[in-house]
């Protein structure tokens, strides 16, 4: 079946440091890939997405490139801020067994803490 | 703006009770989902629905049922609550097709 593996946290960085959160996946076919972010006390929000190989998703200074050859979708940001402290989830979208609808498979999440 | 509303942020119930968690979306989306979120396990799909009165089991449906009588409302039911169902429950909605899901803020449920 489908699966998503992301680096375990917690990750603690100083403000303006470079961030990488690794994500690899196993899936049949050609899934879409997503990064979601969960701020304290809130639900998940879509951060960025990529729908085909070599696509780069970007938003709020975060980037991730869909690498089919390495089955990866690593999240990066050049300079993190305190406000980026949150839990980050990598996910893939796959069609269900009935062939009619899509569902998400999530990684376990990575807690990022950014200190001033 | 897109909105998924879960009826309670915090809920405390007793073992054996029948528990209802409600979720409403205002986006006219076809698909709705219920997940539970536990530390170290991430999000796990309980049930989802792609149309009114339609439902499909997710990865961990045991001990749960769902109801979707109207397009905008998706209810999760714990038939007889147990302590291992203490968790954060998240509802989500998405349009038909391969589209991102929009999440509610979650219900933190404690079963005593």
gemmi code that builds the backbone of each chain (N, CA, C; Angstrom):
import gemmi

chains = {
    "A": [
        ("UNK", (0.826, -1.199, 0.000), (0.000, 0.000, 0.000), (0.860, 1.249, 0.000)),
        ("UNK", (0.191, 2.383, -0.019), (0.895, 3.663, -0.013), (1.411, 4.003, 1.372)),
        ("UNK", (2.525, 4.707, 1.398), (3.075, 5.141, 2.684), (3.925, 6.387, 2.492)),
        ("UNK", (4.050, 7.148, 3.576), (4.868, 8.359, 3.600), (5.772, 8.295, 4.823)),
        ("UNK", (7.043, 8.540, 4.603), (8.012, 8.544, 5.702), (8.670, 9.910, 5.761)),
        ("UNK", (8.564, 10.568, 6.897), (9.227, 11.857, 7.047), (10.114, 11.823, 8.263)),
        ("UNK", (11.113, 12.711, 8.246), (12.098, 12.675, 9.309), (11.438, 12.930, 10.656)),
        ("UNK", (11.940, 12.227, 11.641), (11.377, 12.382, 12.969), (11.910, 13.650, 13.595)),
        ("UNK", (11.072, 14.266, 14.398), (11.538, 15.427, 15.116), (11.824, 15.061, 16.549)),
        ("UNK", (11.798, 16.052, 17.382), (11.584, 17.439, 17.022), (12.834, 18.076, 16.411)),
        ("UNK", (12.589, 19.103, 15.600), (13.663, 19.889, 15.012), (13.656, 21.261, 15.685)),
        ("UNK", (14.804, 21.664, 16.188), (14.929, 22.962, 16.852), (15.978, 23.780, 16.118)),
        ("UNK", (15.597, 24.972, 15.681), (16.496, 25.848, 14.932), (16.468, 27.253, 15.529)),
        ("UNK", (17.505, 27.994, 15.227), (17.527, 29.416, 15.555), (16.921, 30.195, 14.392)),
        ("UNK", (16.394, 31.353, 14.718), (15.816, 32.207, 13.681), (16.847, 32.471, 12.584)),
        ("UNK", (16.381, 32.481, 11.330), (17.174, 32.711, 10.120), (17.997, 31.495, 9.695)),
        ("UNK", (17.880, 30.386, 10.382), (18.580, 29.163, 9.952), (17.872, 28.559, 8.747)),
        ("UNK", (18.608, 27.653, 8.057), (18.061, 26.933, 6.913), (17.333, 25.687, 7.403)),
        ("UNK", (16.171, 25.428, 6.796), (15.352, 24.284, 7.203), (15.250, 23.271, 6.072)),
        ("UNK", (15.442, 21.997, 6.425), (15.081, 20.889, 5.552), (14.338, 19.861, 6.374)),
        ("UNK", (13.189, 19.442, 5.894), (12.467, 18.310, 6.478), (12.306, 17.272, 5.360)),
        ("UNK", (12.903, 16.114, 5.575), (12.891, 15.083, 4.533), (11.574, 14.321, 4.503)),
        ("UNK", (11.159, 13.983, 3.286), (9.944, 13.194, 3.092), (10.162, 12.271, 1.899)),
        ("UNK", (9.927, 10.984, 2.086), (9.941, 10.025, 0.984), (8.627, 9.267, 0.989)),
        ("UNK", (8.282, 8.703, -0.154), (6.983, 8.053, -0.259), (7.084, 6.746, -1.036)),
        ("UNK", (6.089, 5.924, -0.834), (5.898, 4.707, -1.613), (4.472, 4.731, -2.119)),
        ("UNK", (4.315, 4.621, -3.425), (2.972, 4.674, -3.996), (2.979, 4.041, -5.378)),
        ("UNK", (1.834, 3.541, -5.768), (1.665, 3.077, -7.144), (1.130, 4.245, -7.961)),
        ("UNK", (1.418, 4.231, -9.229), (0.922, 5.281, -10.094), (1.641, 6.593, -9.877)),
        ("UNK", (0.887, 7.681, -10.047), (1.482, 9.017, -10.009), (0.716, 9.891, -9.019)),
        ("UNK", (1.074, 9.770, -7.752), (0.308, 10.525, -6.743), (0.626, 12.014, -6.810)),
        ("UNK", (-0.255, 12.823, -6.263), (0.057, 14.215, -5.952), (0.653, 14.258, -4.551)),
        ("UNK", (1.502, 15.243, -4.322), (2.199, 15.348, -3.040), (1.904, 16.698, -2.389)),
        ("UNK", (1.813, 16.685, -1.059), (1.427, 17.877, -0.319), (2.287, 18.031, 0.927)),
        ("UNK", (2.439, 19.272, 1.346), (2.877, 19.585, 2.703), (1.774, 20.380, 3.376)),
        ("UNK", (1.395, 19.892, 4.576), (0.439, 20.596, 5.420), (1.171, 21.084, 6.670)),
        ("UNK", (0.651, 22.170, 7.255), (1.222, 22.712, 8.484), (0.112, 22.830, 9.530)),
        ("UNK", (0.466, 22.515, 10.762), (-0.484, 22.611, 11.873), (0.117, 23.497, 12.957)),
        ("UNK", (-0.451, 24.696, 13.095), (-0.019, 25.596, 14.163), (-0.689, 25.184, 15.475)),
        ("UNK", (-0.100, 25.536, 16.598), (-0.629, 25.095, 17.899), (-2.113, 25.410, 18.057)),
        ("UNK", (-2.886, 24.394, 18.446), (-4.304, 24.575, 18.717), (-5.182, 24.685, 17.489)),
        ("UNK", (-4.618, 24.408, 16.315), (-5.400, 24.556, 15.092), (-5.425, 23.258, 14.290)),
        ("UNK", (-6.268, 23.240, 13.266), (-6.265, 22.125, 12.330), (-5.142, 22.286, 11.315)),
        ("UNK", (-5.139, 21.400, 10.335), (-4.087, 21.443, 9.314), (-4.442, 22.441, 8.229)),
        ("UNK", (-3.394, 23.093, 7.701), (-3.573, 23.996, 6.567), (-2.654, 23.521, 5.444)),
        ("UNK", (-3.142, 23.614, 4.224), (-2.289, 23.289, 3.085), (-1.175, 24.315, 2.975)),
        ("UNK", (0.069, 23.852, 2.895), (1.206, 24.752, 2.740), (1.603, 24.845, 1.268)),
        ("UNK", (1.784, 23.697, 0.619), (2.114, 23.692, -0.800), (1.824, 22.312, -1.376)),
        ("UNK", (1.816, 22.243, -2.714), (1.525, 20.974, -3.360), (2.267, 20.879, -4.689)),
        ("UNK", (2.385, 19.641, -5.170), (2.943, 19.383, -6.496), (2.216, 18.187, -7.076)),
        ("UNK", (1.834, 18.280, -8.324), (0.970, 17.253, -8.890), (1.673, 16.317, -9.866)),
        ("UNK", (2.903, 16.658, -10.308), (3.596, 15.744, -11.210), (5.091, 15.892, -11.023)),
        ("UNK", (5.812, 14.937, -11.558), (7.263, 14.885, -11.394), (7.922, 16.183, -11.861)),
        ("UNK", (8.905, 16.637, -11.064), (9.705, 17.841, -11.300), (8.950, 19.141, -11.010)),
        ("UNK", (7.682, 19.038, -10.630), (6.963, 20.232, -10.191), (7.589, 20.740, -8.899)),
        ("UNK", (7.625, 22.062, -8.745), (8.043, 22.656, -7.478), (6.864, 23.404, -6.891)),
        ("UNK", (6.485, 23.017, -5.666), (5.479, 23.769, -4.944), (6.165, 24.800, -4.061)),
        ("UNK", (5.530, 25.976, -3.906), (6.135, 26.999, -3.057), (5.052, 27.869, -2.432)),
        ("UNK", (5.344, 28.352, -1.218), (4.402, 29.210, -0.505), (5.084, 29.728, 0.750)),
        ("UNK", (4.950, 30.982, 1.052), (5.465, 31.604, 2.283), (6.960, 31.352, 2.471)),
        ("UNK", (7.702, 31.234, 1.398), (9.138, 31.015, 1.483), (9.528, 29.547, 1.554)),
        ("UNK", (8.562, 28.656, 1.691), (8.816, 27.218, 1.697), (8.775, 26.690, 0.263)),
        ("UNK", (9.592, 25.670, -0.002), (9.619, 25.033, -1.313), (9.765, 23.531, -1.154)),
        ("UNK", (9.234, 22.793, -2.131), (9.469, 21.355, -2.200), (9.344, 20.936, -3.651)),
        ("UNK", (10.243, 20.047, -4.099), (10.244, 19.582, -5.483), (9.902, 18.104, -5.537)),
        ("UNK", (8.994, 17.745, -6.406), (8.527, 16.370, -6.601), (9.602, 15.619, -7.395)),
        ("UNK", (10.322, 14.734, -6.709), (11.398, 13.969, -7.338), (10.952, 12.518, -7.484)),
        ("UNK", (10.581, 12.148, -8.697), (10.081, 10.782, -8.910), (11.213, 9.764, -8.815)),
        ("UNK", (12.410, 10.153, -9.286), (13.512, 9.193, -9.318), (13.955, 8.777, -7.921)),
        ("UNK", (13.783, 9.683, -6.960), (14.158, 9.366, -5.581), (12.924, 9.221, -4.686)),
        ("UNK", (11.743, 9.283, -5.262), (10.461, 9.257, -4.533), (10.517, 10.144, -3.299)),
        ("UNK", (10.875, 11.412, -3.518), (11.036, 12.329, -2.393), (10.309, 13.645, -2.646)),
        ("UNK", (10.053, 14.346, -1.541), (9.376, 15.652, -1.602), (9.818, 16.425, -0.366)),
        ("UNK", (11.097, 16.771, -0.322), (11.674, 17.402, 0.861), (11.251, 18.869, 0.966)),
        ("UNK", (10.933, 19.284, 2.177), (10.513, 20.666, 2.432), (11.732, 21.493, 2.819)),
        ("UNK", (11.871, 22.696, 2.226), (12.992, 23.563, 2.531), (12.531, 25.009, 2.710)),
        ("UNK", (13.268, 25.709, 3.563), (13.089, 27.157, 3.683), (14.437, 27.759, 4.012)),
        ("UNK", (14.749, 28.834, 3.341), (16.084, 29.409, 3.474), (16.336, 30.104, 4.793)),
        ("UNK", (15.308, 30.686, 5.378), (15.499, 31.470, 6.595), (14.219, 31.381, 7.424)),
        ("UNK", (14.248, 30.567, 8.469), (13.019, 30.348, 9.243), (12.794, 31.483, 10.251)),
        ("UNK", (11.533, 31.642, 10.632), (11.137, 32.636, 11.608), (10.470, 31.948, 12.793)),
        ("UNK", (10.397, 32.659, 13.903), (9.743, 32.103, 15.085), (8.308, 31.673, 14.751)),
        ("UNK", (7.659, 32.441, 13.911), (6.265, 32.158, 13.541), (6.109, 30.879, 12.713)),
        ("UNK", (7.207, 30.290, 12.252), (7.146, 29.013, 11.516), (7.068, 27.806, 12.451)),
        ("UNK", (7.165, 28.025, 13.734), (7.076, 26.925, 14.702), (5.711, 26.255, 14.573)),
        ("UNK", (5.729, 24.963, 14.290), (4.487, 24.231, 14.000), (4.846, 22.772, 13.763)),
        ("UNK", (3.817, 21.974, 13.498), (4.031, 20.591, 13.062), (3.791, 20.533, 11.555)),
        ("UNK", (4.710, 19.890, 10.834), (4.636, 19.807, 9.382), (4.381, 18.358, 8.975)),
        ("UNK", (3.389, 18.182, 8.086), (3.006, 16.858, 7.617), (3.202, 16.759, 6.114)),
        ("UNK", (3.877, 15.722, 5.685), (3.963, 15.375, 4.280), (2.829, 14.405, 3.963)),
        ("UNK", (2.228, 14.511, 2.782), (1.105, 13.639, 2.444), (1.084, 13.368, 0.951)),
        ("UNK", (0.512, 12.226, 0.592), (0.297, 11.932, -0.817), (-1.179, 11.628, -1.042)),
        ("UNK", (-1.628, 11.933, -2.234), (-3.016, 11.723, -2.608), (-3.087, 10.574, -3.599)),
        ("UNK", (-3.926, 9.603, -3.278), (-4.055, 8.446, -4.162), (-5.522, 8.120, -4.351)),
        ("UNK", (-5.820, 7.456, -5.452), (-7.198, 7.110, -5.744), (-7.580, 5.875, -4.938)),
        ("UNK", (-8.834, 5.827, -4.506), (-9.232, 4.706, -3.652), (-9.484, 3.460, -4.489)),
        ("UNK", (-9.756, 2.353, -3.832), (-9.858, 1.060, -4.508), (-11.004, 1.029, -5.508)),
        ("UNK", (-12.025, 1.861, -5.268), (-13.141, 1.909, -6.203), (-12.835, 2.693, -7.458)),
        ("UNK", (-11.716, 3.403, -7.436), (-11.295, 4.148, -8.619), (-12.054, 5.431, -8.856)),
        ("UNK", (-12.761, 5.913, -7.833), (-13.596, 7.076, -8.075), (-13.221, 8.287, -7.246)),
        ("UNK", (-12.493, 8.087, -6.162), (-12.211, 9.205, -5.272), (-10.819, 9.094, -4.699)),
        ("UNK", (-10.351, 10.232, -4.215), (-8.994, 10.313, -3.719), (-8.987, 10.416, -2.200)),
        ("UNK", (-7.932, 9.881, -1.589), (-7.736, 10.082, -0.170), (-6.268, 10.340, 0.099)),
        ("UNK", (-5.986, 10.952, 1.244), (-4.625, 11.315, 1.626), (-4.025, 10.264, 2.552)),
        ("UNK", (-2.729, 10.030, 2.340), (-1.925, 9.257, 3.284), (-0.890, 10.197, 3.858)),
        ("UNK", (-0.835, 10.294, 5.200), (0.026, 11.260, 5.865), (1.261, 10.603, 6.454)),
        ("UNK", (2.343, 11.374, 6.524), (3.456, 11.013, 7.378), (3.101, 11.308, 8.822)),
        ("UNK", (4.003, 10.984, 9.735), (3.696, 11.118, 11.158), (3.866, 12.528, 11.690)),
        ("UNK", (4.398, 13.409, 10.892), (4.547, 14.789, 11.318), (5.909, 15.072, 11.930)),
        ("UNK", (6.375, 16.302, 11.732), (7.652, 16.753, 12.294), (7.421, 18.062, 13.024)),
        ("UNK", (7.730, 18.077, 14.309), (7.577, 19.290, 15.101), (8.792, 20.179, 14.914)),
        ("UNK", (8.548, 21.402, 14.470), (9.609, 22.392, 14.298), (9.445, 23.482, 15.357)),
        ("UNK", (10.518, 23.761, 16.068), (10.553, 24.880, 17.008), (11.663, 25.821, 16.569)),
        ("UNK", (11.302, 27.098, 16.401), (12.283, 28.107, 16.013), (12.452, 29.078, 17.177)),
        ("UNK", (13.690, 29.205, 17.645), (13.981, 30.084, 18.775), (14.514, 31.433, 18.296)),
        ("UNK", (14.179, 32.511, 19.012), (14.648, 33.853, 18.613), (16.157, 33.954, 18.728)),
    ],
    "B": [
        ("UNK", (-14.297, 32.839, 2.500), (-13.194, 31.929, 2.752), (-13.739, 30.555, 3.127)),
        ("UNK", (-12.925, 29.552, 2.856), (-13.301, 28.173, 3.125), (-13.462, 27.956, 4.618)),
        ("UNK", (-14.529, 27.218, 5.025), (-14.704, 26.995, 6.457), (-15.239, 25.596, 6.739)),
        ("UNK", (-14.512, 24.883, 7.605), (-14.970, 23.602, 8.147), (-15.088, 23.789, 9.649)),
        ("UNK", (-16.280, 23.586, 10.177), (-16.541, 23.854, 11.587), (-16.851, 22.564, 12.330)),
        ("UNK", (-16.104, 22.333, 13.397), (-16.390, 21.192, 14.261), (-17.093, 21.714, 15.506)),
        ("UNK", (-18.112, 21.017, 15.947), (-19.041, 21.568, 16.935), (-18.401, 21.829, 18.287)),
        ("UNK", (-17.396, 21.051, 18.670), (-16.785, 21.237, 19.987), (-15.271, 21.247, 19.857)),
        ("UNK", (-14.590, 22.086, 20.625), (-13.132, 22.035, 20.665), (-12.649, 21.011, 21.683)),
        ("UNK", (-13.384, 20.898, 22.784), (-13.033, 19.948, 23.835), (-14.301, 19.220, 24.269)),
        ("UNK", (-14.154, 17.918, 24.540), (-15.303, 17.116, 24.937), (-14.822, 16.049, 25.902)),
        ("UNK", (-15.557, 15.865, 26.996), (-15.236, 14.818, 27.964), (-16.451, 13.917, 28.107)),
        ("UNK", (-16.263, 12.641, 27.902), (-17.343, 11.668, 27.987), (-16.896, 10.473, 28.833)),
        ("UNK", (-17.854, 9.630, 29.160), (-17.550, 8.458, 29.981), (-17.571, 7.177, 29.148)),
        ("UNK", (-16.830, 6.207, 29.615), (-16.774, 4.899, 28.968), (-18.181, 4.342, 28.793)),
        ("UNK", (-18.448, 3.824, 27.598), (-19.748, 3.225, 27.317), (-20.776, 4.183, 26.736)),
        ("UNK", (-20.513, 5.477, 26.813), (-21.457, 6.448, 26.253), (-21.430, 6.411, 24.727)),
        ("UNK", (-22.529, 6.808, 24.123), (-22.572, 7.019, 22.673), (-22.231, 8.474, 22.428)),
        ("UNK", (-21.222, 8.713, 21.592), (-20.686, 10.057, 21.403), (-20.855, 10.476, 19.947)),
        ("UNK", (-21.292, 11.699, 19.768), (-21.470, 12.256, 18.431), (-20.523, 13.442, 18.258)),
        ("UNK", (-19.727, 13.411, 17.185), (-18.906, 14.543, 16.803), (-19.447, 15.070, 15.483)),
        ("UNK", (-19.705, 16.384, 15.462), (-20.345, 16.973, 14.296), (-19.360, 17.838, 13.513)),
        ("UNK", (-19.547, 17.847, 12.202), (-18.701, 18.644, 11.319), (-19.570, 19.234, 10.221)),
        ("UNK", (-19.404, 20.526, 9.982), (-20.182, 21.214, 8.953), (-19.225, 21.996, 8.061)),
        ("UNK", (-19.460, 21.927, 6.757), (-18.657, 22.704, 5.807), (-19.579, 23.590, 4.977)),
        ("UNK", (-19.037, 24.771, 4.625), (-19.862, 25.736, 3.900), (-19.406, 25.913, 2.462)),
        ("UNK", (-18.685, 24.929, 1.930), (-18.059, 25.092, 0.621), (-18.720, 24.264, -0.473)),
        ("UNK", (-19.784, 23.535, -0.119), (-20.473, 22.678, -1.087), (-19.549, 21.597, -1.661)),
        ("UNK", (-18.598, 21.125, -0.860), (-17.659, 20.087, -1.308), (-18.308, 18.714, -1.253)),
        ("UNK", (-17.931, 17.872, -2.212), (-18.493, 16.527, -2.278), (-17.913, 15.611, -1.196)),
        ("UNK", (-16.617, 15.726, -0.958), (-15.924, 14.771, -0.083), (-15.779, 15.307, 1.327)),
        ("UNK", (-15.984, 14.425, 2.300), (-15.716, 14.758, 3.700), (-15.022, 13.588, 4.382)),
        ("UNK", (-14.198, 13.907, 5.380), (-13.307, 12.919, 5.983), (-13.286, 13.092, 7.496)),
        ("UNK", (-13.070, 11.988, 8.216), (-12.777, 12.022, 9.647), (-11.454, 11.307, 9.890)),
        ("UNK", (-10.572, 12.013, 10.633), (-9.285, 11.467, 11.037), (-9.178, 11.519, 12.559)),
        ("UNK", (-8.287, 10.685, 13.085), (-7.841, 10.901, 14.449), (-6.334, 11.125, 14.421)),
        ("UNK", (-5.887, 11.991, 15.329), (-4.475, 12.364, 15.392), (-3.931, 11.999, 16.758)),
        ("UNK", (-2.899, 11.183, 16.779), (-2.282, 10.747, 18.021), (-0.781, 10.953, 17.949)),
        ("UNK", (-0.155, 11.325, 19.058), (1.302, 11.558, 19.062), (2.068, 10.343, 18.559)),
        ("UNK", (2.983, 10.591, 17.647), (3.805, 9.512, 17.110), (3.150, 8.685, 16.031)),
        ("UNK", (1.861, 8.905, 15.798), (1.137, 8.129, 14.789), (0.635, 8.984, 13.635)),
        ("UNK", (0.701, 10.290, 13.779), (0.226, 11.166, 12.720), (-1.286, 11.131, 12.594)),
        ("UNK", (-1.783, 11.350, 11.395), (-3.219, 11.315, 11.125), (-3.589, 9.974, 10.514)),
        ("UNK", (-4.651, 9.411, 11.028), (-5.162, 8.148, 10.484), (-6.621, 8.322, 10.097)),
        ("UNK", (-6.952, 7.847, 8.900), (-8.285, 8.028, 8.346), (-9.251, 7.012, 8.951)),
        ("UNK", (-10.370, 7.523, 9.486), (-11.374, 6.649, 10.098), (-12.437, 6.269, 9.073)),
        ("UNK", (-13.085, 7.280, 8.512), (-14.127, 7.092, 7.498), (-14.087, 8.288, 6.564)),
        ("UNK", (-14.596, 8.096, 5.362), (-14.825, 9.225, 4.488), (-16.108, 9.024, 3.682)),
        ("UNK", (-16.547, 10.122, 3.090), (-17.811, 10.116, 2.344), (-17.617, 10.963, 1.098)),
        ("UNK", (-18.044, 10.454, -0.040), (-17.899, 11.210, -1.277), (-19.244, 11.669, -1.839)),
        ("UNK", (-20.297, 11.448, -1.072), (-21.618, 11.934, -1.494), (-22.583, 11.740, -0.340)),
        ("UNK", (-23.710, 12.402, -0.431), (-24.727, 12.243, 0.604), (-25.116, 10.772, 0.706)),
        ("UNK", (-25.203, 10.309, 1.953), (-25.594, 8.937, 2.281), (-24.573, 7.891, 1.833)),
        ("UNK", (-23.426, 8.319, 1.312), (-22.378, 7.377, 0.935), (-21.257, 7.451, 1.969)),
        ("UNK", (-20.651, 6.298, 2.249), (-19.533, 6.276, 3.178), (-18.592, 5.141, 2.808)),
        ("UNK", (-17.331, 5.331, 3.161), (-16.352, 4.274, 2.953), (-15.457, 4.188, 4.172)),
        ("UNK", (-15.052, 2.995, 4.511), (-14.146, 2.808, 5.638), (-12.757, 3.303, 5.266)),
        ("UNK", (-12.129, 3.910, 6.268), (-10.739, 4.282, 6.129), (-9.834, 3.198, 6.685)),
        ("UNK", (-8.766, 3.611, 7.318), (-7.780, 2.645, 7.806), (-8.100, 2.085, 9.188)),
        ("UNK", (-8.866, 2.841, 9.983), (-9.156, 2.405, 11.362), (-10.632, 2.628, 11.703)),
        ("UNK", (-11.565, 1.959, 11.031), (-12.989, 2.219, 11.276), (-13.586, 1.528, 12.501)),
        ("UNK", (-12.850, 0.592, 13.089), (-13.435, -0.202, 14.173), (-13.828, 0.677, 15.348)),
        ("UNK", (-15.051, 0.481, 15.821), (-15.553, 1.238, 16.963), (-16.224, 2.553, 16.600)),
        ("UNK", (-16.243, 2.868, 15.308), (-16.817, 4.128, 14.818), (-17.864, 3.859, 13.743)),
        ("UNK", (-18.779, 4.806, 13.590), (-19.655, 4.841, 12.433), (-19.822, 6.297, 12.027)),
        ("UNK", (-20.439, 6.531, 10.871), (-20.612, 7.895, 10.384), (-21.998, 8.044, 9.791)),
        ("UNK", (-22.379, 9.301, 9.631), (-23.662, 9.628, 9.019), (-23.505, 10.869, 8.169)),
        ("UNK", (-24.040, 10.807, 6.957), (-24.048, 11.991, 6.100), (-25.417, 12.086, 5.433)),
        ("UNK", (-26.326, 12.742, 6.118), (-27.691, 12.918, 5.620), (-27.813, 14.142, 4.725)),
        ("UNK", (-26.947, 15.130, 4.945), (-26.921, 16.328, 4.108), (-25.498, 16.561, 3.636)),
        ("UNK", (-25.377, 17.232, 2.509), (-24.058, 17.398, 1.896), (-23.096, 18.152, 2.812)),
        ("UNK", (-23.604, 19.096, 3.576), (-22.710, 19.946, 4.353), (-22.335, 19.368, 5.718)),
        ("UNK", (-22.947, 18.279, 6.129), (-22.755, 17.781, 7.488), (-22.300, 16.325, 7.486)),
        ("UNK", (-21.252, 16.052, 8.276), (-20.689, 14.700, 8.366), (-20.453, 14.411, 9.840)),
        ("UNK", (-21.139, 13.444, 10.359), (-21.077, 13.133, 11.789), (-20.278, 11.861, 12.038)),
        ("UNK", (-19.462, 11.897, 13.059), (-18.720, 10.706, 13.512), (-19.366, 10.225, 14.805)),
        ("UNK", (-19.626, 8.929, 14.878), (-20.314, 8.359, 16.034), (-19.439, 7.289, 16.676)),
        ("UNK", (-19.231, 7.439, 17.970), (-18.574, 6.400, 18.751), (-19.699, 5.621, 19.425)),
        ("UNK", (-19.940, 4.413, 18.989), (-21.108, 3.651, 19.428), (-21.081, 3.375, 20.941)),
        ("UNK", (-19.927, 3.024, 21.458), (-19.766, 2.775, 22.891), (-18.330, 3.180, 23.232)),
        ("UNK", (-18.202, 4.406, 23.715), (-16.872, 4.994, 23.861), (-15.979, 4.175, 24.790)),
        ("UNK", (-14.712, 4.098, 24.405), (-13.724, 3.432, 25.248), (-12.525, 4.348, 25.436)),
        ("UNK", (-11.735, 4.076, 26.464), (-10.630, 4.977, 26.800), (-9.608, 5.065, 25.678)),
        ("UNK", (-9.472, 4.013, 24.863), (-8.503, 4.077, 23.760), (-8.978, 4.935, 22.591)),
        ("UNK", (-10.158, 5.512, 22.733), (-10.641, 6.453, 21.734), (-10.400, 7.909, 22.162)),
        ("UNK", (-9.712, 8.082, 23.268), (-9.258, 9.421, 23.653), (-8.250, 9.894, 22.624)),
        ("UNK", (-8.534, 11.038, 21.993), (-7.694, 11.481, 20.879), (-8.148, 12.848, 20.408)),
        ("UNK", (-7.380, 13.395, 19.444), (-7.798, 14.576, 18.698), (-8.464, 14.088, 17.416)),
        ("UNK", (-9.665, 14.589, 17.147), (-10.404, 14.202, 15.949), (-10.481, 15.402, 14.999)),
        ("UNK", (-10.108, 15.154, 13.756), (-10.088, 16.202, 12.742), (-11.026, 15.846, 11.606)),
        ("UNK", (-11.831, 16.825, 11.201), (-12.721, 16.688, 10.061), (-12.128, 17.479, 8.901)),
        ("UNK", (-12.337, 17.001, 7.679), (-11.845, 17.699, 6.502), (-12.863, 17.582, 5.375)),
        ("UNK", (-12.755, 18.496, 4.407), (-13.629, 18.472, 3.236), (-12.813, 18.828, 2.006)),
        ("UNK", (-13.214, 18.288, 0.864), (-12.537, 18.627, -0.385), (-13.512, 18.502, -1.543)),
        ("UNK", (-13.229, 19.208, -2.634), (-14.053, 19.015, -3.838), (-13.798, 17.628, -4.419)),
        ("UNK", (-14.622, 17.227, -5.359), (-14.401, 15.965, -6.061), (-13.092, 16.031, -6.837)),
        ("UNK", (-12.496, 14.865, -7.054), (-11.245, 14.835, -7.790), (-10.051, 14.989, -6.880)),
        ("UNK", (-8.899, 15.152, -7.468), (-7.633, 15.176, -6.737), (-7.340, 16.594, -6.237)),
        ("UNK", (-8.039, 17.004, -5.188), (-7.940, 18.358, -4.669), (-7.498, 18.355, -3.213)),
        ("UNK", (-6.857, 19.425, -2.761), (-6.458, 19.490, -1.345), (-7.668, 19.467, -0.421)),
        ("UNK", (-7.431, 18.980, 0.791), (-8.481, 18.953, 1.798), (-8.363, 20.180, 2.706)),
        ("UNK", (-9.512, 20.659, 3.161), (-9.588, 21.772, 4.114), (-10.025, 21.207, 5.463)),
        ("UNK", (-9.312, 21.571, 6.508), (-9.517, 20.978, 7.817), (-10.213, 21.917, 8.790)),
        ("UNK", (-10.994, 21.325, 9.699), (-11.483, 22.031, 10.865), (-10.394, 22.136, 11.924)),
        ("UNK", (-10.715, 22.805, 13.043), (-9.724, 23.025, 14.093), (-9.571, 21.834, 15.042)),
        ("UNK", (-10.417, 20.842, 14.892), (-10.258, 19.635, 15.693), (-11.118, 19.631, 16.955)),
        ("UNK", (-11.429, 18.418, 17.411), (-12.107, 18.206, 18.698), (-11.216, 17.307, 19.534)),
        ("UNK", (-10.821, 17.811, 20.700), (-10.026, 16.978, 21.602), (-10.987, 16.239, 22.523)),
        ("UNK", (-11.083, 14.941, 22.323), (-12.046, 14.096, 23.044), (-11.329, 13.276, 24.107)),
        ("UNK", (-11.838, 13.359, 25.324), (-11.313, 12.546, 26.425), (-12.406, 11.604, 26.893)),
        ("UNK", (-12.072, 10.324, 26.978), (-13.013, 9.314, 27.468), (-12.505, 8.833, 28.834)),
        ("UNK", (-13.318, 9.050, 29.853), (-12.887, 8.711, 31.220), (-13.472, 7.386, 31.683)),
    ],
}
model = gemmi.Model(1)
for chain_id, residues in chains.items():
    chain = gemmi.Chain(chain_id)
    for i, (resn, *xyz) in enumerate(residues, 1):
        res = gemmi.Residue()
        res.name, res.seqid = resn, gemmi.SeqId(i, " ")
        for name, pos in zip(("N", "CA", "C"), xyz):
            atom = gemmi.Atom()
            atom.name, atom.element = name, gemmi.Element(name[0])
            atom.pos, atom.b_iso = gemmi.Position(*pos), 0.0
            res.add_atom(atom)
        chain.add_residue(res)
    model.add_chain(chain)
structure = gemmi.Structure()
structure.add_model(model)
structure.setup_entities()
